[in-house]
Amino acid sequence: MGKRAKSLTYAVIGLWVLWGGTRPALAAQDGRLFLGRRTEEALRQAFRDAQIVDLRTCKVPSVVVLREAIGIPPPRIRVRVKVFKRDRIPDVLRPAFGRPGVCGVTIGGRYVAILDTGFRKEYEDILGHELVHAYVTLVAPKPLPFWFQEAGAIMFSTGKVRKFYGMPSASEPRMIVGKMVELDPTYKQKLHSFDYLMKKVGRERFYKWYRKCVLTGEVNPSELLGQTTARENRRVGKPVGIPVWFWFVGLVAVCIVVGLGCYLMRKERSITGRLIS
């Protein structure tokens, strides 16, 4: 097995481990699993004065990529977006923000909650990330895998594993206060998986595959990589798998040739025997 084949095999195995070993994203769960009446009512109360976002006309860059570059038809359902202070998170949202580092959550594709971090640019990036979750959740016919959800949300919002956010200091003139935000290893791996796929097959084919995944709810990265391997084999002259029907037709042809040969040999012997006699 060559180095290229080995690297491809490891990549496929890694993607399948990510797919099978993680739970569906929160954004992909709640909208399809029917929120209870109390939860639904609590969310309505928490988002009663939220900003309403129409994904059909939204100008957030990540949404524009999904809608115009990739060509995924936007959902008609509008999304409610609201920023919360950390010390004023409603009880219905506290479990979603229980994990350290979580600054934004999407529930059912219809509700987006963002924590106020004090940095405008960080808010814009979190909004772009969560609106990707909302978009694909509302479009997909069934929940998408967690790794697929997060990889897409990261790629189409910031596309980076780390980013610095800063702003002028309120107390120190000519000073910048800020922070460096870095993805944890799990999320880095998810972004790298998409980076690998796009590099391997090209942006156009990757977007086409991503669109199909969202519209069908079926995510199979090995299908995309398998098509690429077949093309590479043809390009370098390596044999590609031969269909079963081809072998069957070939076998029938061989049988006909052998049968015809036997018939002609018998006929020739018969004629030769008569001439000798």
C-alpha positions as CSV (number, residue, x, y, z in Angstrom):
1,M,0.0,0.0,0.0
2,G,1.5,3.4,-1.1
3,K,1.8,6.4,1.1
4,R,-1.1,8.2,-0.6
5,A,-3.4,5.2,-0.1
6,K,-2.4,4.9,3.6
7,S,-3.0,8.6,4.3
8,L,-6.4,8.3,2.6
9,T,-7.3,5.2,4.6
10,Y,-6.3,6.9,7.9
11,A,-8.4,10.0,6.9
12,V,-11.5,7.9,6.2
13,I,-11.1,6.0,9.4
14,G,-10.6,9.2,11.4
15,L,-13.7,10.8,9.9
16,W,-15.8,7.7,10.6
17,V,-14.6,7.6,14.2
18,L,-15.6,11.3,14.6
19,W,-19.0,10.5,13.0
20,G,-19.8,7.5,15.1
21,G,-18.2,8.6,18.3
22,T,-20.0,11.8,19.0
23,R,-23.5,12.8,19.8
24,P,-25.7,15.0,17.6
25,A,-25.3,18.7,18.1
26,L,-27.7,20.6,20.4
27,A,-28.8,22.6,17.4
28,A,-29.7,19.4,15.6
29,Q,-31.6,17.8,18.4
30,D,-34.1,20.1,19.9
31,G,-36.0,21.2,16.8
32,R,-36.6,17.6,15.7
33,L,-37.3,16.0,19.1
34,F,-40.3,18.1,20.0
35,L,-39.7,20.5,22.9
36,G,-42.0,20.0,25.8
37,R,-44.8,22.6,26.3
38,R,-43.1,24.0,29.4
39,T,-39.7,24.3,27.7
40,E,-41.3,25.9,24.6
41,E,-43.1,28.4,26.7
42,A,-40.0,29.2,28.7
43,L,-38.0,29.8,25.5
44,R,-40.7,32.1,24.2
45,Q,-40.5,34.1,27.4
46,A,-36.7,34.2,27.3
47,F,-36.7,35.4,23.7
48,R,-39.8,37.6,23.7
49,D,-37.8,40.7,22.9
50,A,-35.2,39.0,20.7
51,Q,-33.9,40.1,17.3
52,I,-35.7,38.4,14.4
53,V,-33.4,37.1,11.6
54,D,-34.8,36.1,8.2
55,L,-32.2,33.7,6.7
56,R,-33.6,34.4,3.2
57,T,-32.3,38.0,3.3
58,C,-29.7,37.9,6.1
59,K,-26.3,39.5,5.2
60,V,-24.2,37.7,7.8
61,P,-21.2,36.3,5.8
62,S,-21.7,32.7,6.9
63,V,-25.3,32.7,5.9
64,V,-24.5,34.3,2.5
65,V,-22.0,31.5,1.8
66,L,-24.7,28.8,2.6
67,R,-27.4,30.5,0.6
68,E,-25.5,31.9,-2.4
69,A,-22.1,30.1,-2.8
70,I,-23.2,26.6,-1.8
71,G,-26.7,27.1,-3.0
72,I,-28.7,25.6,-0.1
73,P,-32.3,27.0,-0.3
74,P,-32.9,29.1,2.9
75,P,-35.6,28.1,5.3
76,R,-38.6,30.2,5.7
77,I,-38.7,29.9,9.5
78,R,-37.2,33.0,11.2
79,V,-34.6,32.8,13.9
80,R,-34.8,34.6,17.2
81,V,-31.4,35.9,18.4
82,K,-30.7,37.4,21.8
83,V,-27.6,38.4,23.8
84,F,-27.6,37.5,27.5
85,K,-25.4,38.6,30.4
86,R,-23.7,35.6,32.0
87,D,-25.3,36.4,35.4
88,R,-28.8,36.7,33.9
89,I,-29.1,33.5,31.8
90,P,-32.6,32.2,32.1
91,D,-33.0,28.8,33.8
92,V,-34.1,27.1,30.5
93,L,-30.8,28.0,29.0
94,R,-28.4,27.3,31.9
95,P,-27.8,23.6,30.9
96,A,-26.7,24.7,27.4
97,F,-24.1,27.0,28.9
98,G,-22.9,24.6,31.5
99,R,-19.7,23.6,29.6
100,P,-16.7,26.0,30.0
101,G,-16.0,28.1,27.0
102,V,-19.5,28.0,25.5
103,C,-20.6,31.5,24.4
104,G,-23.4,30.6,22.0
105,V,-26.1,27.9,21.6
106,T,-28.7,27.2,19.0
107,I,-31.9,25.4,20.0
108,G,-34.0,23.8,17.3
109,G,-32.7,26.1,14.7
110,R,-35.2,28.7,16.0
111,Y,-33.5,30.2,19.0
112,V,-29.9,31.5,19.2
113,A,-28.6,32.6,22.6
114,I,-25.2,34.5,22.8
115,L,-23.3,35.5,25.9
116,D,-22.2,39.1,26.1
117,T,-18.4,38.9,26.0
118,G,-17.8,42.7,25.6
119,F,-16.1,42.3,22.2
120,R,-18.2,43.3,19.2
121,K,-16.2,41.3,16.7
122,E,-16.5,38.2,18.9
123,Y,-20.2,38.6,18.9
124,E,-20.3,38.8,15.1
125,D,-18.2,35.6,14.9
126,I,-20.4,33.7,17.4
127,L,-23.5,34.9,15.6
128,G,-22.1,33.7,12.2
129,H,-21.3,30.3,13.8
130,E,-24.7,29.8,15.4
131,L,-26.6,30.9,12.3
132,V,-24.9,28.1,10.4
133,H,-26.3,25.7,13.0
134,A,-29.7,27.3,12.6
135,Y,-29.7,27.3,8.8
136,V,-28.7,23.6,8.3
137,T,-30.9,22.4,11.2
138,L,-34.0,24.0,9.7
139,V,-33.2,22.7,6.2
140,A,-32.0,19.1,7.0
141,P,-34.8,16.5,7.0
142,K,-33.1,14.8,10.0
143,P,-30.4,15.6,12.6
144,L,-26.9,15.9,11.2
145,P,-23.9,14.4,12.9
146,F,-22.3,16.6,15.6
147,W,-18.8,16.7,13.9
148,F,-20.5,17.8,10.6
149,Q,-22.5,20.5,12.3
150,E,-19.5,21.9,14.1
151,A,-17.0,21.6,11.3
152,G,-19.3,23.6,9.0
153,A,-20.1,26.2,11.6
154,I,-16.4,26.9,12.3
155,M,-15.4,26.8,8.7
156,F,-18.0,29.2,7.4
157,S,-17.8,31.6,10.3
158,T,-14.1,32.2,11.2
159,G,-12.3,29.2,9.6
160,K,-9.6,29.5,12.3
161,V,-8.4,27.5,15.2
162,R,-7.5,30.6,17.2
163,K,-8.3,34.3,17.0
164,F,-7.5,37.5,18.9
165,Y,-10.3,39.9,20.0
166,G,-9.3,43.4,21.2
167,M,-10.7,46.8,21.9
168,P,-9.3,50.2,23.2
169,S,-8.9,50.3,27.0
170,A,-11.4,52.4,28.8
171,S,-8.9,53.4,31.5
172,E,-5.5,53.4,29.8
173,P,-5.2,55.7,26.7
174,R,-3.5,54.1,23.6
175,M,-3.8,50.6,25.2
176,I,-5.6,47.6,23.8
177,V,-7.3,45.1,26.0
178,G,-8.2,41.7,24.5
179,K,-8.0,38.0,24.7
180,M,-7.0,35.1,22.5
181,V,-9.7,32.5,21.8
182,E,-8.6,29.0,20.8
183,L,-10.6,26.0,19.8
184,D,-10.3,22.9,22.0
185,P,-8.6,19.9,20.4
186,T,-11.9,18.2,19.6
187,Y,-13.2,21.2,17.6
188,K,-9.8,21.7,15.9
189,Q,-10.1,18.1,14.6
190,K,-13.5,18.7,13.2
191,L,-12.3,21.8,11.3
192,H,-9.2,20.0,10.1
193,S,-11.5,17.2,8.7
194,F,-13.3,19.7,6.5
195,D,-10.1,21.4,5.5
196,Y,-8.7,18.1,4.4
197,L,-11.8,17.2,2.4
198,M,-11.8,20.6,0.6
199,K,-8.1,20.4,-0.2
200,K,-8.5,16.9,-1.5
201,V,-11.5,17.4,-3.8
202,G,-11.6,21.2,-4.4
203,R,-14.0,23.8,-3.3
204,E,-16.6,23.2,-6.0
205,R,-17.0,19.5,-5.3
206,F,-16.8,20.0,-1.6
207,Y,-19.6,22.6,-1.7
208,K,-21.7,20.2,-3.8
209,W,-21.2,17.4,-1.3
210,Y,-22.0,19.6,1.6
211,R,-25.2,20.8,0.0
212,K,-26.3,17.2,-0.7
213,C,-25.6,16.2,2.9
214,V,-27.7,19.1,4.3
215,L,-30.6,18.5,1.9
216,T,-30.7,14.7,2.5
217,G,-29.5,14.5,6.1
218,E,-27.1,11.8,5.0
219,V,-23.4,12.4,5.7
220,N,-20.8,10.0,4.1
221,P,-17.3,11.5,3.7
222,S,-15.9,8.2,2.4
223,E,-18.2,8.5,-0.7
224,L,-16.6,11.8,-1.6
225,L,-13.1,10.5,-1.0
226,G,-13.8,7.3,-2.9
227,Q,-14.8,9.2,-6.0
228,T,-11.6,11.2,-5.8
229,T,-9.5,8.0,-5.5
230,A,-11.2,6.6,-8.6
231,R,-10.4,9.7,-10.6
232,E,-6.8,9.7,-9.4
233,N,-6.4,6.0,-10.4
234,R,-7.7,6.8,-13.9
235,R,-5.3,9.8,-14.2
236,V,-2.2,7.8,-13.3
237,G,-3.3,4.7,-15.3
238,K,-4.1,2.5,-12.3
239,P,-6.9,-0.1,-12.8
240,V,-10.3,0.8,-11.5
241,G,-12.8,-1.8,-10.3
242,I,-14.4,-3.6,-13.2
243,P,-18.2,-4.1,-13.0
244,V,-19.7,-7.6,-12.5
245,W,-21.7,-7.4,-15.7
246,F,-18.5,-6.9,-17.7
247,W,-17.1,-10.2,-16.3
248,F,-20.3,-12.0,-17.2
249,V,-20.4,-10.8,-20.8
250,G,-16.7,-11.7,-21.1
251,L,-17.4,-15.3,-19.8
252,V,-20.3,-15.7,-22.3
253,A,-18.1,-14.5,-25.1
254,V,-15.4,-17.0,-24.2
255,C,-17.9,-19.9,-24.0
256,I,-19.2,-19.0,-27.5
257,V,-15.7,-18.9,-29.0
258,V,-14.8,-22.2,-27.4
259,G,-18.0,-23.8,-28.5
260,L,-17.6,-22.6,-32.0
261,G,-14.0,-23.8,-32.1
262,C,-15.0,-27.3,-31.0
263,Y,-17.8,-27.4,-33.6
264,L,-15.4,-26.4,-36.4
265,M,-12.8,-28.9,-35.2
266,R,-15.4,-31.8,-35.3
267,K,-16.6,-30.7,-38.7
268,E,-13.1,-30.6,-40.0
269,R,-12.4,-34.1,-38.7
270,S,-15.6,-35.4,-40.2
271,I,-14.7,-34.0,-43.7
272,T,-11.1,-35.3,-43.4
273,G,-12.4,-38.8,-42.4
274,R,-14.6,-39.0,-45.5
275,L,-11.8,-38.0,-47.8
276,I,-9.5,-40.7,-46.4
277,S,-12.1,-43.4,-46.7
